[in-house]
Amino acid sequence: MNDVLDRLSELLEQRKNADPQSSYVARLYSKGMDGILKKVGEEATETIIAAKDGDPHKIVYETADLWFHCLVMLAHAGLKPRDVLNELARREGLSGLEEKASRTEVNDGPES
């Protein structure tokens, strides 16, 4: 699985220098973070709808779209999939409540 993420990460880096007329990813980059985030939001919504519909094929398909666009977001921010995997590894073995309590950020909004 890491091989796929590594290959995608490399491809996304290459697309930063591509022509937006010839590359979907380059077109996303040209829209800036706001454009990328809009696409992530659209894909998240489609993933939620697929999950509610309960069709396993659609769930996988839409989740793949969501993950892909999240990878574009990470690359645009100068981050790599490895950064997220390292954070997940750090959390491994912690209870969700324990992990949430260990955060140092103050959350003024409602609990998620």
Summary of the structure (lengths in Angstrom):
residues: 112
radius of gyration: 16.3
end to end distance: 28.8
largest distance: 47.3
contacts: 263
relative contact order: 0.12
helix: 73%
strand: 0%
